[in-house]
Amino acid sequence: MPLTATAIKNAKPTDKDQKLYDQGGLYLMVRKSGTKTWKYGYWGANGKQGTYTIGDYPEISLQEAREAHLKARRLVGEGINPTEGKRQQAAKLAIQEKRFSDYCKEWIAKQNYARSTLGDLEQRLEKNIYSGLDKRPVDSYSTRDLLDILTPVAQRGAKETAKRMAGIMRQVFNDLLLLGLIDNNPAQGLAELLPKPDHRQKSNFGHITDKVDLKNLLTQIHNPSPRQSPITTAALKLMPLLFLRPYNIRHMKWDYIDFDTAMLTIPAEEMKSNRELKVPLAVQAIAILQEVREMNKPGPYVFITSHGHGKPMSENTTTAAIKRLINPNTNETYGTGFMTSHGFRHTASTFLNEMGYSPDAVELQLAHTNKDRVRATYNKAQLLDERIRMMQEWADYLENLRKT
């Protein structure tokens, strides 16, 4: 006969596990330890016996156990393993609660990105896709939805960024597909639907290779708008001197700088190459950094956001500042593909090689890891000495070019 609430409450443990049956395969397992657990025994579609654990008593009452048992029986009748059905239901609930950014961050955590790459990637994801993709559960998006999110990114000129975002979407959605959280990958083939980058351009990054153009740009940087933050101006002044990746400028810390030896040492985890980089600081660079130190509030970062909180300057700050500068030769802004914050690296490489400096020293200072260029036969100490001289002479060249 069916169980009663009183019988369940009064059931005592014995020296053996015992089953108290209710109806339709539902029973209460009373273990020797005193634990009481609701279970459902059934025969599956494959002819094999199965057991579905509903949960413990008294957390689950008799009435609740019967309701769960009824749902499980329906699944068995449809040929579905109720345990698997329970997992799928939990997954569906998780989908309703979690958003694309949650899954994307989990995917990123499994990748072996350098910290510098990771920082820039997270900023691009925040700026370009999280807001658009976090509005609905991940199983509700179509390829058309994703295309509507990325097309504006490509149309504003960031076609390579849009393509990269499409690639990340594809990999994240593919993981969700393999986990059974979605039925298809809406990002499959998405990159092919985006406007194609113009590979006829000389570089992915606008940069200057003409002396007159470089002089004009330096003049503009050293004569900023009164509305521009002095910290932003200092960052722009330092960029052509050090020709680091923009991330390494923005995330530079005071701890990395030795004013006594005039050396900036960027740790390996901050570098795209995953190798420590020593950057000799010319007297002009030291002067800029000392000015910033006097302007800044105490904190780890050299170039902080204007909003306070001690956070590093955003990527948009330097990019927007360059875009506002006017190229007197074309009367257009430098942001129209003529120059970018990353372009200083290309510019320095072009000029330094033309000025006769060792290609190996230039490549090392750019933190490139091309083994054919940076040969192991070179003595590293000699290369550093050459780079110290090169960085000071480069700073002198830029200063003289601007002032003449």
C-alpha positions in Angstrom: 0.0 0.0 0.0 1.2 3.6 -0.6 3.4 5.3 2.0 2.1 7.8 4.5 3.8 10.8 6.0 3.6 9.2 9.4 5.2 5.9 8.3 8.0 7.8 6.6 8.7 9.9 9.7 8.7 6.9 12.0 10.9 4.7 9.8 14.0 3.7 11.8 17.3 2.5 10.5 18.2 -1.2 10.9 21.4 -3.2 10.5 20.6 -3.3 6.7 19.5 -0.8 4.1 15.8 -1.1 3.6 13.4 0.0 0.8 9.9 1.4 1.7 7.8 1.2 -1.5 5.2 3.8 -2.4 3.8 3.1 -5.9 4.8 2.9 -9.5 8.5 2.1 -8.6 8.8 5.1 -6.2 10.5 4.1 -2.9 12.3 5.5 0.1 15.7 4.1 0.8 16.4 4.0 4.5 20.1 3.4 5.1 21.9 2.0 8.1 23.3 5.5 8.8 19.7 6.8 9.1 19.8 8.8 5.8 16.5 8.6 3.9 16.6 9.1 0.1 13.8 9.0 -2.5 14.5 6.8 -5.5 12.6 5.6 -8.5 13.3 2.1 -10.0 12.3 1.6 -13.6 12.9 -0.4 -16.8 14.4 1.6 -19.6 13.6 1.4 -23.3 16.8 -0.7 -23.8 15.4 -3.4 -21.4 17.9 -2.5 -18.7 16.9 -1.6 -15.1 17.7 1.9 -14.0 17.5 3.9 -10.8 16.8 7.6 -10.6 17.6 9.5 -7.4 15.1 12.2 -6.6 16.6 13.5 -3.4 16.7 13.2 0.4 13.9 13.2 2.9 12.8 15.5 4.7 14.2 18.1 2.3 11.8 16.5 -0.3 8.4 15.7 1.1 6.2 12.7 0.1 4.1 14.9 -2.1 7.1 16.5 -3.8 8.7 13.1 -4.3 5.5 11.8 -6.0 5.5 14.9 -8.3 9.1 14.3 -9.3 8.4 10.6 -9.7 5.5 11.4 -12.1 7.7 13.6 -14.2 10.4 10.9 -14.3 7.9 8.3 -15.4 6.8 10.4 -18.3 10.4 10.8 -19.4 10.9 7.0 -19.2 7.7 6.5 -21.2 9.3 8.8 -23.9 12.5 6.7 -23.9 14.5 9.3 -22.0 16.8 8.5 -19.1 15.4 10.6 -16.3 18.8 11.3 -14.9 20.0 12.7 -18.2 16.7 14.6 -18.5 17.5 16.2 -15.1 20.9 17.3 -16.3 19.4 18.8 -19.4 16.9 20.7 -17.4 19.6 22.0 -15.2 21.6 23.0 -18.3 18.6 24.8 -19.7 18.1 26.7 -16.4 21.8 27.7 -16.5 21.4 29.0 -20.1 18.6 31.2 -18.9 20.8 32.6 -16.2 24.2 32.9 -17.9 25.0 35.1 -20.8 27.5 34.9 -23.7 30.1 37.0 -21.8 30.1 34.4 -19.0 30.8 31.5 -21.4 33.3 33.6 -23.3 35.3 34.5 -20.2 35.3 30.7 -19.3 36.7 30.0 -22.8 39.3 32.7 -22.5 40.5 31.4 -19.2 41.4 28.1 -20.9 43.5 29.9 -23.5 47.2 30.5 -23.1 47.1 34.3 -23.8 49.9 36.6 -22.7 48.6 39.2 -20.2 49.0 42.1 -22.8 47.0 40.2 -25.4 44.4 39.2 -22.8 43.9 42.8 -21.7 43.4 44.1 -25.2 41.1 41.2 -26.1 38.9 41.8 -23.1 38.6 45.5 -24.0 37.6 44.7 -27.6 35.0 42.1 -26.4 33.5 44.6 -23.9 33.4 47.3 -26.5 32.2 45.3 -29.5 30.0 42.3 -28.6 29.2 41.8 -25.0 26.5 44.4 -24.8 24.8 43.1 -27.9 25.1 39.4 -27.0 24.2 39.6 -23.3 20.6 40.7 -23.9 19.3 37.1 -24.4 20.2 33.5 -23.6 22.9 32.0 -25.8 20.5 29.5 -27.4 18.3 32.2 -28.8 20.7 33.7 -31.4 20.7 33.2 -35.1 23.5 33.9 -37.6 21.6 37.0 -38.7 21.6 38.3 -35.1 25.4 37.9 -34.8 25.9 39.6 -38.2 23.8 42.5 -37.1 26.1 42.9 -34.1 29.4 42.7 -36.0 28.6 44.5 -39.2 28.7 48.0 -37.5 32.1 47.1 -36.2 33.4 46.4 -39.7 31.6 49.4 -41.2 33.4 51.8 -38.9 36.7 50.6 -40.3 37.6 47.9 -37.8 37.2 45.0 -40.3 40.1 42.9 -38.8 38.6 43.3 -35.3 35.2 42.2 -36.6 36.7 39.1 -38.2 38.6 38.3 -35.0 35.4 38.7 -32.9 33.6 36.4 -35.3 36.3 33.8 -34.8 36.0 34.0 -31.0 32.2 33.7 -31.3 32.5 30.6 -33.4 34.8 28.9 -30.9 32.7 29.8 -27.9 29.4 28.7 -29.5 31.2 25.5 -30.7 32.0 24.7 -27.1 28.4 25.3 -26.1 27.3 23.0 -29.0 29.6 20.2 -27.8 28.2 20.6 -24.3 24.7 20.2 -25.6 23.7 23.7 -24.5 22.7 24.8 -28.0 21.4 22.9 -31.1 23.6 24.6 -33.7 26.5 27.1 -34.0 25.1 30.4 -35.2 28.7 31.8 -35.7 29.7 29.0 -38.1 30.7 30.8 -41.4 30.0 34.2 -39.8 33.4 35.7 -40.8 32.8 35.0 -44.5 29.6 37.1 -44.3 31.4 40.2 -43.0 32.8 43.0 -45.2 36.3 42.0 -46.2 39.4 43.8 -45.0 41.3 45.8 -47.7 44.5 43.9 -47.8 45.9 46.3 -50.4 46.8 48.6 -47.6 50.5 48.6 -46.7 49.8 47.7 -43.1 47.0 46.8 -40.7 48.2 49.9 -38.8 48.4 53.3 -40.3 51.9 54.7 -40.0 54.3 57.4 -41.2 57.4 56.8 -43.3 58.0 60.3 -44.6 60.2 62.7 -42.6 58.0 65.8 -43.2 54.9 63.9 -42.1 56.7 62.7 -39.0 57.8 66.2 -38.2 54.3 67.5 -38.6 52.9 64.8 -36.3 55.4 65.4 -33.6 54.7 69.1 -33.7 51.0 68.4 -33.3 51.6 66.0 -30.4 53.7 68.6 -28.6 51.1 71.4 -29.1 48.0 69.7 -27.8 44.5 71.1 -27.4 43.9 72.8 -24.1 41.1 70.4 -23.5 43.4 67.3 -23.7 44.5 65.8 -20.4 48.2 66.3 -19.6 48.5 62.6 -18.9 47.2 61.8 -22.4 49.7 64.3 -23.9 52.5 62.7 -22.0 51.5 59.2 -23.3 51.5 60.5 -26.8 54.9 62.1 -26.4 56.4 58.8 -25.1 54.9 56.6 -27.8 57.3 57.6 -30.6 60.3 57.6 -28.2 59.7 54.0 -27.0 57.7 52.5 -29.8 56.1 49.9 -27.5 52.8 48.2 -28.2 50.0 50.5 -27.0 49.1 48.0 -24.3 52.5 48.2 -22.8 52.4 52.0 -22.7 49.0 52.1 -21.1 49.8 49.4 -18.6 53.2 50.6 -17.7 53.9 50.5 -13.9 56.2 52.7 -11.8 57.8 49.5 -10.5 59.0 48.7 -14.0 61.1 51.9 -14.2 64.6 52.3 -12.7 65.4 56.0 -12.9 68.9 55.5 -11.7 69.9 53.2 -14.6 67.4 54.8 -17.0 65.9 51.4 -17.8 62.3 50.3 -18.2 61.9 46.5 -17.7 58.6 45.0 -18.8 58.0 41.5 -17.3 57.4 38.5 -19.5 53.8 38.1 -18.6 53.0 41.6 -19.9 54.6 41.0 -23.2 53.0 39.5 -26.3 56.2 37.5 -26.9 56.1 36.2 -23.3 59.7 37.4 -22.9 61.0 40.1 -20.6 61.9 43.4 -22.5 64.4 45.9 -21.4 63.8 49.4 -22.8 66.6 51.9 -22.5 65.2 55.3 -21.6 66.6 58.4 -23.3 66.9 61.6 -21.3 63.8 62.9 -23.2 61.8 59.9 -22.0 63.0 60.2 -18.4 61.9 63.9 -18.4 58.4 63.0 -19.6 58.1 60.2 -16.9 59.3 62.6 -14.2 56.6 65.1 -15.2 53.9 62.4 -15.1 55.1 61.3 -11.6 54.6 64.9 -10.4 51.1 65.0 -11.9 49.9 61.6 -10.8 48.3 60.5 -7.5 50.0 57.6 -5.9 49.2 54.3 -7.6 50.8 51.5 -9.6 50.2 52.7 -13.1 52.0 55.5 -14.9 49.2 56.5 -17.3 45.9 56.4 -15.4 42.4 57.0 -16.7 41.0 60.5 -16.3 38.0 59.0 -14.4 40.3 58.3 -11.5 40.2 55.0 -9.5 43.9 54.4 -10.4 43.0 52.3 -13.4 45.2 52.2 -16.5 44.4 54.5 -19.4 42.0 53.0 -21.9 42.9 52.0 -25.5 40.4 54.6 -26.8 42.1 57.5 -25.1 45.3 57.5 -27.1 43.5 56.3 -30.3 41.0 59.1 -30.1 43.7 61.7 -29.3 45.6 60.7 -32.5 42.4 60.8 -34.5 41.8 64.4 -33.4 45.2 65.6 -34.7 45.1 67.3 -38.1 47.6 66.4 -40.9 48.5 69.8 -42.4 49.4 68.2 -45.7 45.9 66.6 -46.3 43.8 68.7 -43.9 42.4 65.4 -42.6 42.8 63.9 -39.2 45.5 61.4 -38.7 42.8 58.9 -37.7 41.7 58.4 -41.3 44.2 55.5 -41.8 47.3 57.8 -41.8 48.5 57.0 -38.3 47.5 54.9 -35.3 49.0 54.4 -31.8 50.4 51.1 -33.0 51.8 52.7 -36.1 54.7 54.3 -34.1 56.3 50.8 -34.1 56.2 50.6 -37.9 57.5 54.2 -38.2 60.4 53.6 -35.8 61.4 50.3 -37.5 61.4 52.0 -41.0 63.5 55.0 -39.9 65.9 53.2 -37.7 66.7 50.6 -40.4 67.2 53.4 -42.9 69.5 55.2 -40.4 71.8 52.2 -40.4 71.2 50.6 -37.1 71.6 46.9 -36.7 68.4 45.1 -37.8 69.0 42.7 -34.9 69.0 45.6 -32.4 65.9 47.1 -33.9 64.0 43.8 -33.9 65.0 43.1 -30.3 63.8 46.5 -29.2 60.5 45.9 -31.0 60.3 42.6 -29.0 60.0 40.6 -32.2 61.0 37.0 -31.9 62.0 36.1 -35.5 64.9 33.8 -35.0 66.2 34.4 -38.4 66.6 38.1 -37.6 67.7 37.9 -33.9 70.6 35.6 -34.2 71.9 33.7 -31.2 75.5 34.5 -32.2 75.1 38.1 -31.0 76.3 38.9 -27.5 73.2 40.1 -25.6 75.3 42.6 -23.5 76.6 44.1 -26.7 73.1 44.3 -28.2 71.9 46.1 -25.1 74.8 48.6 -25.3 73.8 49.2 -28.9 70.2 49.6 -28.1 71.0 52.1 -25.3 72.9 54.2 -27.9 70.2 53.7 -30.5 67.3 54.8 -28.2 69.1 58.0 -27.2 70.1 58.9 -30.7 66.5 58.1 -31.9 65.2 60.5 -29.2 67.7 63.2 -30.3 66.7 62.7 -33.9 63.0 63.1 -33.1 63.6 66.2 -31.0 65.8 67.8 -33.7 63.3 67.0 -36.4 60.5 68.6 -34.5 62.4 71.8 -33.6 64.1 72.5 -37.0 
